[in-house]
Amino acid sequence: MERFARDVPFPNGMQGRWTDVEDPASQMIIQGGEVTCFGKRVDYDYKLVGTNSGALIVSLKIDDEEREDTFQRANITELVITPEGQFHAYNVNFASQFERASD
């Protein structure tokens, strides 16, 4: 996986407004290098971007190891677009599938 600073935009396929498949009132917005999920901006330091078995994976990370556990529990930390085009976001406590919001 390749490391990118926070200000580097997320991959094009992840950009835009997304709604949770099971709860359409819950949204995720990815704009440039920023991600807002469930109304809360994710405060991360850098991202790792790569592919695995055809899936595009972005892992959100922080530099402070002492806060890592709290960060992992409080924020989405992984974004994945599967080879089939499904978009998932998750952390150690939950996982959600998103679809592009219809405007």
C-alpha positions, -999 to +999 in steps of 0.1 A: +000+000+000+012+035-008+012+062+018-004+096+010-008+128+031-042+139+042-044+167+016-040+142-013-075+134-027-091+100-022-094+079-054-119+093-080-142+063-075-147+072-039-154+109-044-189+122-038-220+117-016-229+082-004-258+068+016-259+038+039-277+009+022-295+000+054-301+035+067-305+061+038-305+089+063-269+081+071-244+096+047-208+097+039-192+125+019-158+123+003-145+155-011-109+157-021-089+145+009-117+149+034-142+123+045-173+130+066-193+100+078-225+100+099-222+138+102-186+137+117-154+146+099-128+119+102-097+135+117-068+113+103-032+121+095-025+100+064-040+073+043-027+041+028-041+033-007-037+000-025-055-030-040-060-065-029-076-092-051-091-065-072-105-044-043-095-008-039-086-002-003-080+030+016-069+028+053-071+059+074-043+063+100-030+086+127+006+092+137+000+090+175+003+054+186-011+062+220-044+073+204-046+045+178-070+024+197-094+053+204-091+064+168-099+029+155-130+027+177-143+062+170-139+066+133-143+047+101-108+035+093-112+014+062-129+022+029-132-006+003-146-008-032-150-044-041-143-058-076-181-060-080-184-022-073-198-024-037-185+004-014-180-005+022-167+015+052-158+000+086-138+000+117-133-024+146-169-019+158-191-017+127-193-021+090-217-003+065-223-007+028-229+026+009-243+034-025-239+066-044-266+091-033-292+100-059-297+137-062 
